[in-house]
Amino acid sequence: MKKFLAVMLFLAAGAASAGPIELLTNGSFEKNGVGSGSWTIKSALDGWTVGTKGVEVRNNVAGTAQNGSNFLELDSTANSWISQTIDTIAGGKYDLSFYYAPRENTAAKTNGIDVLWNGTLLKHLEGDNFTSKTNWIKIDLSMFAVGSLSTLSFQASGISDSIGGSLDNVSLTAVPEPATIASMLLGLGLMGFTLRRRKQ
């Protein structure tokens, strides 16, 4: 029985330390097929709501993807946006990470992207890139949910001229509370104790 309890606690510890669960669908935009070395304007993306101007999905053209083959430009024929609504727990903390790159051989004023959480601006991004390389920058943000549903949005905010910053590899995960992990470990320990008493 001691061996059983030790195994249960080991499994609980493993569960507590397991990687976070991804909450977003199609965060790297790979589910929307585009031919290699080409691009297209799409009015719909798996998992995402898309603005009326659509967004450019690129497959390693006018830049290279940070993850996989596809990445987005939100300034299609004009500034546009994407959003995704996910189930959340009010008061829960959430970690967001994504990659941003200013378009090659352009100035900051055309490369703006705004990040919004439930309509509130989290971060404004822009930058110069006077090279022919895609310079991806990882952005990490944390925020709290205020209800059972939360909406994450990215929108082009530079000059609306069909040239803009790039977006790729978007990830959103919930941050488990220490008390939740402790409760899980305690519950498994008590279950093992109860099974031991029954055996005796």
Secondary structure, DSSP 4 states (H G I P E B T S, - for coil): -HHHHHHHHHHHHHHHHSPPPB--SSTT-TTS---TT-EEEES-BTTBEE-TT-EEEEESSSS--SSSSEEEESBSSSB-EEEEEEE--TT-EEEEEEEEEPPTTB-GGG--EEEEETTEEEEEE---B-SSS---EEEEEEEE-SSSEEEEEEEE-S-SSS---EEEEEEEEE---HHHHHHHHHHHHHHHHHHHHHH-
